[in-house]
Amino acid sequence: METIKRVFVPPQTKSYFIFGPRGTGKSTWVKETYPRAVIIDLLEPDTYRQYKSFPERLREVVDASDQPIFVIDEIQKAPALLSLIHSLIEKNKAWKFILTGSSARKLKREGVDLLAGRALLTHMHPFMGVELGNQFSLAQSLRFGMLPLIYDSSDPAADLKTYLALYMKEEVQMEGLVRRIEEFGRFLEVISFSQGSPLNYSNIARDCHVSSKSVENYVSILEDLLLSFRVPVFTKKAKRHLIAKPKFYYFDAGVYRAIRPKGPLDHPEELNGITLETLVAQHLRAWLDYSTQEGKLYYWQTKNGLEVDFVVYGEIGFYAIEVKHTANIHPKDLKGLSEFKRDYPEAECLLLYQGKEMLKKQDVLCYPVEKFLSLLHPDRALC
């Protein structure tokens, strides 16, 4: 695959963090963007041992360098470096530190303050369709996701399994995040059945044969490892009784499909529908994070069953979005959006579907999902 130009735009002045799951291309992007920077890769065993045992080595490296930019890859491996970086930034404002990380767990656990605002916090996501251009394939993205590490693979299915095994070994087992790794592995499969659904800790705990408290802790671990996210309910000026629980998602459609057990009782349409919803969710998260305008992702669901898959609200705009894995739109597909529009006439309503034509039905713009994902860019509005 030819080099892909990412839409991620870094801060121009201050030092900053880039957080994102492994395989999202952080290291590749940094090396291409800062070819002359001093790079310290804490995934290299020798480098890790040196800085873990003697953090002051960083001061020596910085003082000896004629370059003002320093990249520390996987900063969570050596949290003690952050206090030193803090003092170095105070000493010389011309020095710039780019700190990548694929986990916030260890930093949070050790009480690190992420440089007290002296470094901005940014995120890098899997590919967006607009980044891939003509190479974007909806069918491939639904099967294997959009991790750069996987998208260019000759055997994406096998590499996804290896990717997950690596996370289990290096980020969970070696860091001692859980006592029973086999119990956590069972949890990963069980919670995959909650993809795109409101979280019910009690039900998941029953299926995992663990306590609800353990499930809550496991969900927290997944989020700290950046492997999952939760979407809260949109409650602003609510006019109806809404459910309160957030929806759960693995961060990438391919990762979700690789974890989700499949069998004869699974309905392909249901699985494909959730996968498409996941693909849209990860694009919306990236779009919001990369944009210069503020906005947050929500969903809407009433206690009597009316639902809208996603709501975007903020300076960036006000949108209600429904995702349907179908090429034909039926009146019932518009029900949730129509009711949401009654409560919030200011919102723009979109229905993303598998058809080829853009349509307008009952004040709802029906948008071909492949076209939507291929054009979604942080410099543009949703519609």
Order of alpha helices (4+ residues) and beta strands (2+ residues): beta-alpha-beta-alpha-alpha-beta-alpha-beta-alpha-beta-alpha-alpha-alpha-alpha-alpha-alpha-alpha-beta-beta-alpha-alpha-beta-beta-beta-alpha-beta-beta-beta-alpha
